[in-house]
Amino acid sequence: MDVNGTVAEGFEPVREAFVRNFEVLGDRGAAVAVYRDGRLVVDLWAGTKDVDGTADSAPWERGTAQIVRSATKGVAAAALLLLHQRGLLDLDAPVGEYWPEFKAVGKERVLVRHVLSHRAGLPVLDRPLTPEEALDPLRGAEAVARQALVWEPGTDHGYHALTYGWLLGELVRRVTGRGVGEWIAEEIAGPVGADLWVGLPAAEAGRVGRSGRVEAPGNAGGLRSRPKRSVAEAYDDPASLTRRAFAAITPFPDQNDPAYRAASLPATNGIATAEGLARFYASLVGEVGGGPRLFTSETLAAARAEESAGPDQVLVINTRFGLGYMLHGSASPFLDAGSFGHPGRGGSLGFADPESGIAFGYVTNGFSKTVTADARAQALVRGVRAAL
């Protein structure tokens, strides 16, 4: 395997894990980046730009980007937290205070905090959106505003797989007058110099490879290769909250469609380089290359303070969430107890660990069946741990 890029002395275990991901775990094209205390210590890429690439296909290059699915949520959450940090949004205010139409059918008690911590009670849509409807962010927001609660807000938690994006995106629009993708570009990605987008500009389309499903052999890395029976049954049952949450857009759009990539869906369709994702997380906790630190110590503490923990009504496993971020735990292991971030279904992962100064980003064009803990990403995390 021809691996390109650089690794700082001491971080060789990450390179070894990255090579093994291709040789054993089924990666076709991928990149990993790690910052430590604002310095890029791992910047690796390999394979082909397209998941279905052959020997003569375009190689993955430095700057190749991929869709990161739900790893988008960690980037989007920063928008609400920064609005709060600037005094423009109260986390303990009702959503309806900013979005009056949202109060319909008994949702007056849903707080902004509930949206970020997956406690809003709105993980499903009774009438799923079509792919065409989903590309219009106003249609998604309108559908969520009409939707009745599944549980009393704040009393339980369950992963808002798709509705999270419309809830968060509309809050940003109501507070700022700008679309969430535009706000992220101007207030986050631009200032810190991160190659990431929620709504891919046409000028960047050539950097993004085709993604698709891959099969990883065996139980790599010691993680569960087969879901528990209850989890598998939940995904198979059309009436379950699990199935309905992931079917809020039916059928799900082709993620290689230029129209899908250009839309702004802050729960699912962010596109990033590994370095861009790692740089974003590094900028949450410190300065990178002279750019701004995004989170104050108070905002950082709020982001990773546990808000939800225990059985997840949608994922049917135990999950932990802070404000917009998954926290280190069995469902999605990061580096250590203080780590916070977000995986993307099928592989991608971004997180920060303030205590060690580590910020991590992994992107791939090959999506596995995993939801929260992909074996390839976990192997790289173990490599980082071995280097510390």
ChimeraX attribute file (.defattr): number of C-alpha atoms within 10 A of each C-alpha:
attribute: neighborCount
match mode: 1-to-1
recipient: residues
	/A:1	10
	/A:2	7
	/A:3	15
	/A:4	16
	/A:5	15
	/A:6	16
	/A:7	18
	/A:8	11
	/A:9	9
	/A:10	12
	/A:11	19
	/A:12	17
	/A:13	19
	/A:14	26
	/A:15	23
	/A:16	13
	/A:17	21
	/A:18	26
	/A:19	20
	/A:20	17
	/A:21	21
	/A:22	19
	/A:23	12
	/A:24	14
	/A:25	22
	/A:26	17
	/A:27	26
	/A:28	25
	/A:29	27
	/A:30	30
	/A:31	30
	/A:32	28
	/A:33	28
	/A:34	31
	/A:35	23
	/A:36	20
	/A:37	18
	/A:38	21
	/A:39	17
	/A:40	22
	/A:41	18
	/A:42	25
	/A:43	22
	/A:44	24
	/A:45	29
	/A:46	24
	/A:47	26
	/A:48	24
	/A:49	25
	/A:50	23
	/A:51	22
	/A:52	17
	/A:53	16
	/A:54	12
	/A:55	8
	/A:56	7
	/A:57	13
	/A:58	13
	/A:59	18
	/A:60	23
	/A:61	19
	/A:62	17
	/A:63	16
	/A:64	24
	/A:65	30
	/A:66	30
	/A:67	29
	/A:68	30
	/A:69	24
	/A:70	27
	/A:71	32
	/A:72	29
	/A:73	29
	/A:74	26
	/A:75	27
	/A:76	29
	/A:77	23
	/A:78	24
	/A:79	22
	/A:80	26
	/A:81	25
	/A:82	18
	/A:83	16
	/A:84	14
	/A:85	18
	/A:86	10
	/A:87	9
	/A:88	13
	/A:89	20
	/A:90	19
	/A:91	19
	/A:92	11
	/A:93	15
	/A:94	20
	/A:95	28
	/A:96	19
	/A:97	15
	/A:98	18
	/A:99	17
	/A:100	13
	/A:101	16
	/A:102	24
	/A:103	18
	/A:104	14
	/A:105	12
	/A:106	12
	/A:107	23
	/A:108	15
	/A:109	16
	/A:110	24
	/A:111	21
	/A:112	25
	/A:113	23
	/A:114	27
	/A:115	26
	/A:116	26
	/A:117	27
	/A:118	29
	/A:119	26
	/A:120	30
	/A:121	24
	/A:122	30
	/A:123	28
	/A:124	29
	/A:125	23
	/A:126	13
	/A:127	13
	/A:128	19
	/A:129	19
	/A:130	15
	/A:131	16
	/A:132	13
	/A:133	14
	/A:134	24
	/A:135	20
	/A:136	13
	/A:137	19
	/A:138	15
	/A:139	15
	/A:140	25
	/A:141	23
	/A:142	15
	/A:143	20
	/A:144	24
	/A:145	21
	/A:146	16
	/A:147	20
	/A:148	17
	/A:149	18
	/A:150	13
	/A:151	16
	/A:152	16
	/A:153	20
	/A:154	19
	/A:155	11
	/A:156	18
	/A:157	28
	/A:158	28
	/A:159	26
	/A:160	28
	/A:161	24
	/A:162	24
	/A:163	27
	/A:164	27
	/A:165	27
	/A:166	25
	/A:167	26
	/A:168	25
	/A:169	28
	/A:170	25
	/A:171	24
	/A:172	23
	/A:173	18
	/A:174	14
	/A:175	14
	/A:176	14
	/A:177	11
	/A:178	14
	/A:179	18
	/A:180	27
	/A:181	24
	/A:182	16
	/A:183	20
	/A:184	23
	/A:185	19
	/A:186	12
	/A:187	14
	/A:188	24
	/A:189	22
	/A:190	15
	/A:191	16
	/A:192	24
	/A:193	17
	/A:194	21
	/A:195	22
	/A:196	28
	/A:197	29
	/A:198	29
	/A:199	23
	/A:200	23
	/A:201	11
	/A:202	10
	/A:203	7
	/A:204	12
	/A:205	13
	/A:206	9
	/A:207	16
	/A:208	22
	/A:209	24
	/A:210	19
	/A:211	21
	/A:212	18
	/A:213	13
	/A:214	18
	/A:215	12
	/A:216	21
	/A:217	10
	/A:218	12
	/A:219	12
	/A:220	17
	/A:221	15
	/A:222	10
	/A:223	12
	/A:224	14
	/A:225	16
	/A:226	12
	/A:227	11
	/A:228	11
	/A:229	8
	/A:230	11
	/A:231	15
	/A:232	13
	/A:233	15
	/A:234	18
	/A:235	19
	/A:236	12
	/A:237	12
	/A:238	12
	/A:239	10
	/A:240	15
	/A:241	22
	/A:242	27
	/A:243	18
	/A:244	23
	/A:245	24
	/A:246	21
	/A:247	20
	/A:248	25
	/A:249	23
	/A:250	15
	/A:251	11
	/A:252	13
	/A:253	16
	/A:254	13
	/A:255	16
	/A:256	15
	/A:257	10
	/A:258	12
	/A:259	14
	/A:260	19
	/A:261	26
	/A:262	20
	/A:263	19
	/A:264	25
	/A:265	30
	/A:266	31
	/A:267	27
	/A:268	23
	/A:269	27
	/A:270	28
	/A:271	25
	/A:272	29
	/A:273	29
	/A:274	34
	/A:275	30
	/A:276	25
	/A:277	33
	/A:278	29
	/A:279	31
	/A:280	30
	/A:281	31
	/A:282	31
	/A:283	28
	/A:284	24
	/A:285	25
	/A:286	20
	/A:287	17
	/A:288	21
	/A:289	12
	/A:290	10
	/A:291	14
	/A:292	16
	/A:293	17
	/A:294	24
	/A:295	19
	/A:296	14
	/A:297	11
	/A:298	9
	/A:299	19
	/A:300	17
	/A:301	14
	/A:302	16
	/A:303	25
	/A:304	21
	/A:305	17
	/A:306	16
	/A:307	22
	/A:308	24
	/A:309	18
	/A:310	14
	/A:311	15
	/A:312	18
	/A:313	20
	/A:314	23
	/A:315	22
	/A:316	20
	/A:317	17
	/A:318	16
	/A:319	23
	/A:320	26
	/A:321	27
	/A:322	22
	/A:323	30
	/A:324	30
	/A:325	29
	/A:326	29
	/A:327	30
	/A:328	23
	/A:329	18
	/A:330	14
	/A:331	16
	/A:332	22
	/A:333	22
	/A:334	29
	/A:335	22
	/A:336	16
	/A:337	12
	/A:338	16
	/A:339	22
	/A:340	32
	/A:341	29
	/A:342	25
	/A:343	30
	/A:344	28
	/A:345	21
	/A:346	26
	/A:347	29
	/A:348	34
	/A:349	34
	/A:350	31
	/A:351	30
	/A:352	30
	/A:353	22
	/A:354	20
	/A:355	12
	/A:356	15
	/A:357	15
	/A:358	26
	/A:359	33
	/A:360	32
	/A:361	33
	/A:362	32
	/A:363	31
	/A:364	33
	/A:365	30
	/A:366	24
	/A:367	26
	/A:368	21
	/A:369	16
	/A:370	17
	/A:371	17
	/A:372	23
	/A:373	23
	/A:374	27
	/A:375	23
	/A:376	27
	/A:377	28
	/A:378	22
	/A:379	22
	/A:380	25
	/A:381	23
	/A:382	17
	/A:383	19
	/A:384	22
	/A:385	17
	/A:386	13
	/A:387	13
	/A:388	9
